[in-house]
Amino acid sequence: MPNAISNPVNGRVSHWFDELPAYRPAIGGDRDADVCIVGAGYTGLWTAYYLKQADPTLRITVLEARFAGFGASGRNGGWLSGLAPGDRHKLAKTHGREQVLAWQRALNDAVDEVIAVADREGIDAGAVKGGNLEIARNPAQAARLARAAAEERRWGNDVTELTKEQAAQRIRIAGLASAYHTPHCARIQPARLARGLADTVERLGVMIYEQSPVTDIVAGKAVTAGGTVRAPIVLRATEGFTPALPGLRRRWLPMNSSMIATEPIPADRWDEIGWEEKETVGDAAHGFFYAQRTVDNRIAIGGRSVPYRYASRTDKNGRVPGKTIRQLTDLLHSILPQVRDIPIAHGWCGVLAVPRDWQAGLALDRTTGLGWAGGYVGHGVTATNLAGRTLADLVLGHDTPNTALPWVGHQSRTWEPEPLRWLGVRGLYIAYKLADRHEAGGRASTSPIARVADVITGKPH
């Protein structure tokens, strides 16, 4: 049997880039703009897109440290989903249930909006709206999954609970106990979406300067080593890289998530597996995984490995420890033993931003002209589109249903200083691993270890 790990590419940003793109020019000298956006990921690019759609005369400049899509937008699991980037119960306590229901509907609608824009602008994002399949593989997970399905219904989402036999008609997953399916998700090729958006806004007249890391953002300007952009509106769209900016070290935690992708899987093996509808797949473990069948017929699967690097450091071009690739490979083989002899082609990682209360937000201060959006807790592929439309409305001074949604203006408290931050995150994820092992022994309910960890983190259920 061939070595299933083989000699995979490690890092090189992510597997979603067939080859790393050529850089756009760096900024060379000072510039003036009507709106300056810091960060050429989904949030920044969607904001630029909707601003230009609303007012083609706006002078918009986007500053990017590396290249468009270098961050989470070009490394994620490719779930264009309606998953809420925050705690709906907490928001309902402060804003009311109806407002949160409106937010959830807006997120679900954004799935179709992204697909529609990609079609209209000729962006080949590989979108297939096959929905999402969430699975359980032991009794404790099954109990948690049933509660999660009921919770989704309470927030107006369509959910179909499946027996293991019904789930197997979709994908033949080993050891499956139960599952549910929701239609509010599409599989995409994330880097194609990011690069396509960058090309689109550039075509509309937006100036994108790459290789231009911003060293400071203050009212009226964004500063780089190569020049300063002066603008009455400056928007921060830096997600997991935000802690590198002055004064923002503890604003959001850069949480690491890692992925692997197999070599292309032959047609006869897909006949054994199923997965014909291209659903995204996740599970109810505490150290959960997320997976998709890719455009080029591979399996890409991700999960946590080293969840956090001391002092909010980020990775080096997506490189991961070798043990991470082995752990994700073992996980894949436990779920789908049909691919044990398929080599792993690539391993990589990226950072996502986690606020202290696990709640994304966005805001624009009309007094200073400074705005921001982010903290998507790993659910940003769709939420960035809604955030971009909302930021555009705020910039233009339009009162719309989007600007009334409960995440607008939300501010989270900062994370603890080091070494408390590192010790806390590392300790909690060790606890979640222990809880998964505890539950794998067959207990019927959630491990008390995980319950304590959830209370400490404030992580939404």
Order of alpha helices (4+ residues) and beta strands (2+ residues): beta-beta-beta-alpha-beta-beta-alpha-alpha-beta-alpha-beta-alpha-beta-beta-alpha-beta-beta-beta-beta-beta-beta-alpha-beta-beta-beta-alpha-beta-beta-beta-alpha-alpha-alpha
